Amino acid sequence: MAMPTPRIRPFREKSGPQHDIPFDAPELDFLLAVLGRNFFADMATSTNAYAVEHGGRLWVDTTEEEMRFFFGILILMGVNERPQYRDYWSTDPALNCPYISSRITRNRFEQLMHCIHVTDPATEDRVDKLGKVRPFLLTLQQNFPRLFAPGVALSIDEAMIKYNGRLRWKQYMPMKPIKWGIKLWVLCDARTGYCLALDVYTGRDDRLAEGMGLTYNIVMKLSSNYLLRNHHLYADNFYSSLGLIRDLHDAETYFCGTIRKNSRGLPKQIADTPLQRGQSEKLSTDRDIVFCRWFDRRDVFVVATNTTGRDTVKPRTRFTPNELITVPEMIVDYNRNMGGVDHLDQFRGYYNVGRAGRKWWKYVLFGLFNFALVNAYILKCLANRPLPSNQREWSLLTFRMAVMHQMCDNFSSRKRAAKGSVHEVASVLERNIIQGHDLVLFEGRKKACQACISANRRTASKRCVETSYGCSLCRVSLCKSGPCFREHHGF
């Protein structure tokens, strides 16, 4: 069937990175541009505010530098995984990670993980379901589109942040790599996978569901910065509706997506026409909307406003170049450009950021941080084109490790003994109580037992318990008898 010639306006917008970061700048500069320059300082302030009431007696205020180090360690833990986070401080040298254990104690890491906060508890919006992470989410929603201008093709789809706990708006999506978790709506550049806009699904909202429906409002919200620019938007059948397609066309934005057989507005003659394998049926309606049904192994229904309705011949698969099939161009176009969000999910899935816990909002925090890492990586790659032929020089792993080193190498939260006050060992009482750690007698006066201080144990006169003994490797004072030696080493 002959199709009328559609009125498709050319895309003339400038695309690519929209920042002034030099191509040879450190990887951390790209990440800070995405996160916001004050991200770690604000995190430190909010964490200290929360820790005033919940940090415990031994809490020491954190700093911007320590918060940057903390997130760097989380990046490393995603690359260099262990069965449990405690294994990074294990006394078994096969499990221990010296890079982490030599820079931060396990107790301090646990304190930071427990007290970390995005908002000040005193000013937090407790009515907002996402109040715990709202400032960070708003920052990303502002920075993502500011740093990158997309090409002609955009794709919209759902993404998931893994979460298995109890949550009212937890979703099950059987077709996603992550089946259970917190759902996000994501708009991406189809070519690079750069995330342009995102929002977190928090359950049914009657205000959004009014009128045209939830998916209509989501698409219009995420694409609001890109209307009237002749972009081509690609989506699956979850979003396809005639009302949306017509309004996008009126806003000079073209649409291409799959559509369900029973969708309202799908012409009946398209659905009922008998077809043989490889055949297709097309029908054009108002506003240059073209419906297509193509039968391969099963029926495929597509609706588009950016097509001429022609067919093309291509190999059935890349492994069978001599087996040619006839495919409608709109289906080839859809397959080529729909994978933007899948590309982003692939990058996010390689190395996870964050640790398991009870608080759902921490999963969202670390998930959003992972989005920012991937976007920063894409910006770095685009700034350095043409990329080196050796992929290891610009891989996602190389980028993450470079960011981690720039965040962590010059920091240590372990307390160091002042010059001249280092414990000198007088004699060894018992070797290898724990691998590499000996119980020894120190020279000089007695000092407070660090394990007793942590456990709040005191003498009958309410004084600190003092001892001349301790650990040869840690160089801290510990009681000769009792549980102090093992308590200090995590046993």
C-alpha positions in Angstrom: 0.0 0.0 0.0 1.4 3.4 -1.0 2.1 5.7 1.9 1.8 9.5 1.8 5.0 11.5 2.1 5.3 12.5 5.8 6.3 16.1 6.8 9.4 15.3 8.8 11.4 18.4 9.7 15.2 18.0 9.9 16.9 18.0 13.2 19.3 21.0 13.4 20.2 21.2 17.1 23.8 21.1 18.2 24.5 17.8 20.0 27.4 16.6 22.3 29.0 17.7 25.6 28.0 21.1 26.8 30.7 21.8 29.4 34.1 23.5 29.5 36.1 20.7 31.3 39.4 20.1 29.4 39.7 16.7 27.7 42.8 15.9 29.8 41.2 16.8 33.2 41.2 14.2 36.0 38.3 11.8 35.9 37.1 13.2 39.2 36.4 16.5 37.6 33.8 14.9 35.3 32.1 13.2 38.2 32.0 16.4 40.3 30.5 18.2 37.4 27.6 15.7 37.4 27.2 15.4 41.2 27.7 19.1 41.9 30.8 20.6 43.4 29.2 20.8 46.9 27.9 17.2 47.0 30.4 15.8 49.5 30.4 18.9 51.7 26.6 18.8 51.9 26.7 15.1 52.6 29.2 15.7 55.5 27.0 18.5 56.9 23.8 16.4 56.8 25.6 13.3 58.2 26.9 15.2 61.1 23.5 16.7 61.8 21.9 13.2 61.9 24.8 11.8 64.0 24.2 14.4 66.8 21.3 12.2 68.0 22.0 8.9 66.4 25.8 8.7 66.1 26.6 7.5 69.6 29.0 8.7 72.2 32.1 7.8 70.1 31.0 9.7 67.0 33.6 12.1 65.6 32.3 14.6 63.0 33.0 13.7 59.4 34.5 16.1 56.8 34.1 16.7 53.1 37.4 14.8 52.5 36.3 11.8 54.5 32.9 11.7 52.8 34.7 11.8 49.4 36.9 8.9 50.6 33.9 7.0 51.8 32.2 7.0 48.4 35.6 6.2 46.8 35.8 3.1 49.0 32.2 2.1 47.9 33.4 2.3 44.3 36.3 0.0 45.0 34.1 -2.4 46.9 31.9 -2.6 43.7 35.0 -3.6 41.7 36.8 -5.7 44.2 33.9 -7.6 45.8 33.8 -9.7 48.9 31.1 -12.0 50.3 30.6 -9.7 53.3 31.9 -6.1 53.9 33.6 -7.3 57.1 36.0 -9.4 54.9 37.8 -6.3 53.8 39.2 -6.1 57.4 39.6 -9.8 57.7 42.6 -11.2 59.5 42.9 -13.8 56.8 45.3 -12.2 54.3 43.6 -13.9 51.4 40.4 -11.9 52.1 41.8 -8.7 53.6 42.0 -5.6 51.4 45.0 -3.6 52.7 44.1 -0.6 50.6 40.9 -0.2 52.6 41.9 -1.6 56.0 45.0 0.5 56.2 43.0 3.7 55.6 39.9 3.3 57.7 38.8 1.1 60.6 35.8 -1.2 60.2 34.1 0.6 63.1 34.5 4.0 61.4 33.2 2.6 58.1 30.1 1.2 60.0 29.6 4.5 61.7 29.6 6.3 58.4 27.3 3.8 56.7 24.9 4.0 59.6 24.8 7.8 59.9 25.1 8.9 56.2 22.4 11.3 55.2 21.5 13.5 52.3 19.2 15.9 54.1 19.3 17.7 57.5 16.8 15.8 59.7 15.6 19.2 61.0 14.6 20.5 57.6 13.6 17.2 55.9 10.2 17.1 54.1 8.6 14.1 55.8 5.5 14.3 53.6 7.6 13.7 50.4 8.1 10.0 49.9 11.5 10.8 48.5 12.4 13.4 51.1 15.5 11.5 52.2 17.1 11.8 48.7 15.1 14.7 47.1 18.0 17.3 47.1 20.4 14.8 45.4 17.7 13.8 42.9 16.9 17.4 42.0 20.6 18.1 41.5 21.0 15.3 39.1 17.8 16.3 37.3 19.3 19.7 36.7 22.9 18.6 35.9 22.2 15.7 33.5 20.6 17.8 30.7 22.9 20.8 31.3 26.1 18.9 30.6 25.0 17.1 27.4 22.8 17.8 24.4 21.4 14.7 22.7 21.3 13.7 19.1 18.2 13.3 17.1 17.1 10.0 18.7 15.9 9.6 22.3 14.7 6.5 24.0 12.5 6.2 27.1 12.1 3.1 29.3 12.1 1.8 32.8 15.2 1.1 34.9 15.5 -0.8 38.2 17.5 -0.3 41.4 17.7 -3.7 43.2 15.9 -3.9 46.5 14.5 -7.0 48.2 13.1 -5.4 51.4 9.7 -4.3 52.3 8.5 -1.2 50.4 5.0 -0.2 49.3 6.1 0.8 45.8 8.5 -2.1 45.1 8.0 -3.4 41.6 8.4 -6.7 39.9 9.6 -6.6 36.3 10.2 -10.1 34.9 11.8 -8.9 31.6 14.5 -6.8 33.4 17.9 -8.1 34.6 16.8 -6.8 38.0 13.5 -8.4 38.7 12.6 -6.9 42.1 13.4 -3.3 43.2 12.6 0.4 42.9 11.5 1.5 39.4 12.8 4.6 37.7 11.6 6.3 34.5 14.6 7.1 32.3 15.1 9.2 29.2 18.4 8.5 27.4 20.3 9.6 24.3 19.8 6.6 22.0 23.4 6.6 20.6 25.5 7.0 23.7 23.2 5.8 26.5 23.7 9.1 28.4 20.9 9.6 30.9 19.1 12.9 30.2 16.3 12.8 32.7 15.0 10.4 35.3 12.4 10.1 38.0 11.6 7.6 40.7 8.3 5.8 40.7 6.7 5.9 44.2 3.4 4.3 43.6 0.1 5.5 42.1 -0.4 9.3 42.1 -3.9 10.3 41.4 -2.9 13.7 40.3 -0.6 12.2 37.5 -3.1 9.5 36.5 -5.9 12.0 35.7 -6.8 12.8 32.1 -4.3 11.2 29.7 -2.9 8.6 32.2 0.4 8.0 34.0 2.6 7.1 31.0 1.4 10.2 29.1 2.4 12.4 32.0 5.8 10.6 32.5 6.8 11.0 28.8 5.8 14.6 28.7 7.6 15.4 31.9 10.9 13.6 31.0 10.9 15.0 27.5 9.8 18.6 28.4 13.3 20.0 27.7 13.4 18.4 24.2 10.0 19.3 22.7 9.8 21.7 19.6 13.2 20.5 18.5 12.3 17.8 16.0 13.7 14.9 18.1 12.6 11.3 17.4 11.4 9.6 20.6 11.5 5.7 20.8 9.5 3.8 23.4 7.9 0.3 23.9 4.2 -0.5 23.9 3.9 0.5 27.6 4.0 4.1 26.5 2.4 4.0 23.1 -1.0 5.8 23.0 -2.6 7.8 20.2 -3.2 10.8 22.5 0.5 10.9 23.3 1.6 10.4 19.7 -0.6 13.2 18.5 0.5 15.7 21.2 4.1 14.9 20.6 3.6 15.5 16.8 2.0 18.8 17.6 5.0 19.6 19.7 7.3 18.9 16.7 8.6 15.6 18.3 8.3 12.4 16.3 7.5 9.0 17.8 8.3 5.4 17.0 7.3 2.5 19.2 5.7 -0.9 19.5 2.0 -1.0 20.2 -0.2 -3.7 21.6 -2.7 -5.6 19.4 -5.6 -4.6 21.6 -4.6 -0.9 22.0 -7.3 1.7 21.6 -7.1 3.3 18.2 -5.2 0.5 16.4 -7.1 0.1 13.0 -9.0 -3.1 12.9 -8.0 -3.9 9.3 -4.4 -3.9 10.4 -4.9 -6.5 13.1 -7.2 -8.8 11.1 -5.4 -9.0 7.8 -3.9 -12.5 7.3 -0.2 -12.4 6.6 2.6 -14.9 5.6 6.0 -14.8 7.2 7.9 -11.8 6.0 4.8 -9.9 4.9 3.7 -6.6 6.3 0.6 -4.4 6.3 0.7 -0.6 6.8 -2.0 2.1 7.2 -1.6 5.9 7.5 -4.0 8.1 9.5 -4.0 11.7 10.6 -0.9 13.7 11.7 1.3 11.3 9.6 0.7 8.4 12.0 1.6 5.1 10.3 0.5 1.8 11.8 2.5 -1.3 10.7 2.0 -5.0 11.3 4.9 -7.2 10.3 4.7 -11.0 10.6 8.0 -12.8 11.3 7.8 -15.6 13.8 5.0 -13.7 15.4 3.1 -10.5 14.8 4.9 -7.2 15.5 2.9 -4.0 15.7 4.6 -0.7 15.4 3.3 2.9 15.2 5.4 5.8 14.1 5.3 9.4 12.8 8.9 9.5 11.6 8.6 7.0 8.7 7.9 6.9 5.0 6.4 3.4 5.3 9.0 1.8 3.0 10.5 -1.6 3.3 14.1 -2.6 3.3 16.0 -5.9 2.7 18.6 -7.1 5.3 20.2 -10.3 6.5 18.1 -12.2 9.0 21.0 -12.2 11.4 24.6 -11.0 11.3 25.6 -14.7 11.2 23.6 -15.4 8.1 24.5 -12.7 5.6 23.1 -14.7 2.7 19.7 -15.2 4.2 17.8 -12.0 3.3 14.4 -10.9 4.6 12.1 -7.9 3.9 11.6 -5.7 6.9 9.7 -2.4 7.3 12.1 0.5 7.8 10.3 1.7 10.9 11.0 -1.7 12.6 14.7 -1.4 11.7 14.7 2.1 12.9 13.1 1.1 16.2 15.6 -1.7 16.8 18.5 0.6 16.1 17.4 3.4 18.5 15.4 1.8 21.3 18.4 0.5 23.2 19.6 3.7 24.9 18.3 2.8 28.4 19.5 -0.8 27.9 22.9 0.6 27.1 22.8 2.6 30.3 21.7 -0.4 32.3 24.6 -2.4 30.9 27.0 0.1 32.2 25.3 0.3 35.6 25.3 -3.4 36.0 29.0 -4.0 35.6 30.1 -2.7 39.0 27.6 -2.0 41.8 28.0 0.8 44.2 26.9 0.6 47.9 26.3 -2.1 50.4 23.2 -4.0 51.5 21.2 -2.6 54.3 17.7 -2.0 55.8 17.0 1.5 54.5 15.4 1.6 51.1 16.5 5.2 50.5 20.1 4.3 50.8 19.6 1.9 47.8 18.2 4.9 45.9 21.1 7.1 47.0 23.8 4.6 45.8 21.7 3.8 42.7 21.6 7.5 41.7 25.3 7.8 42.5 25.9 5.0 40.0 23.8 6.8 37.4 26.1 9.8 37.9 29.2 7.7 37.6 28.1 6.3 34.2 27.2 9.7 32.9 30.6 11.1 34.0 32.2 8.1 32.2 30.3 8.9 28.9 31.3 12.6 29.2 34.9 11.6 29.6 34.8 9.3 26.6 33.2 11.9 24.4 35.7 14.6 25.5 38.6 12.3 24.5 37.5 11.2 21.0 39.0 9.7 19.1 39.6 7.1 21.8 42.8 5.0 21.9 42.7 1.7 20.1 43.5 -0.1 23.4 40.1 -0.4 25.0 41.6 -1.0 28.4 42.8 2.6 28.5 39.3 4.0 28.4 37.1 1.2 29.8 34.5 1.7 32.5 36.7 -0.2 34.9 39.7 2.1 34.2 37.5 5.1 34.7 36.1 3.9 38.0 39.5 3.0 39.4 40.9 6.4 38.4 38.1 8.1 40.2 38.6 5.9 43.2 42.3 6.7 43.5 41.7 10.4 43.1 39.2 10.3 45.9 41.1 8.0 48.3 44.9 8.0 47.8 45.7 11.0 50.0 43.3 10.2 52.8 43.4 8.1 55.9 41.0 8.3 58.9 43.2 6.1 61.1 44.7 7.9 64.0 48.4 8.0 63.9 50.6 8.2 67.0 52.4 11.4 67.6 56.2 11.5 66.9 58.1 10.1 69.8 55.1 8.3 71.3 55.3 5.1 69.3 55.0 1.9 71.4 58.3 0.1 71.6 58.0 -3.7 72.1 59.8 -5.0 75.2 58.9 -8.7 74.8 56.6 -11.0 73.0 54.2 -13.0 75.1 52.2 -15.0 72.6 52.6 -15.1 68.8 49.9 -15.2 66.1 46.8 -15.1 68.4 45.4 -13.8 65.1 47.4 -14.2 62.0 50.2 -11.6 62.1 49.0 -10.1 65.4 51.1 -10.9 68.5 50.4 -10.1 72.2 53.4 -8.2 73.4 54.6 -6.2 76.4 55.3 -2.5 75.6 58.0 -0.4 77.1 57.2 2.7 79.1 54.2 3.6 81.2 50.8 2.0 81.0 48.1 3.3 78.7 44.4 3.0 78.4 43.1 -0.2 76.8 41.4 0.7 73.5 38.9 -2.3 73.7 37.8 -1.3 77.2 37.2 2.3 76.0 35.1 1.1 73.1 33.1 -1.3 75.4 32.8 1.4 78.1 34.5 -0.8 80.7 36.0 1.1 83.6 37.6 0.3 87.0 35.7 0.4 90.3 36.8 4.0 90.7 35.4 4.9 87.2 38.8 5.3 85.7 40.1 4.0 82.3 41.5 0.5 82.4 45.2 0.8 81.8 47.6 -1.9 80.6 51.2 -2.4 79.5 50.2 -5.0 76.9 48.9 -4.7 73.4 49.1 -5.8 69.7 52.4 -5.8 67.9 50.9 -5.0 64.5 48.2 -2.5 65.4 50.4 -0.8 68.1 47.5 -0.2 70.4 47.2 -1.0 74.1 45.0 -4.0 75.0 44.5 -5.9 78.2 46.6 -9.1 78.6 43.6 -11.2 79.9 39.9 -11.0 79.0 38.3 -10.5 75.6 40.0 -7.2 74.7 42.5 -8.6 72.2 39.8 -10.4 70.2 37.2 -7.7 70.5 39.6 -5.1 69.0 40.2 -7.4 66.0 36.6 -8.0 65.3 36.1 -11.4 67.0 
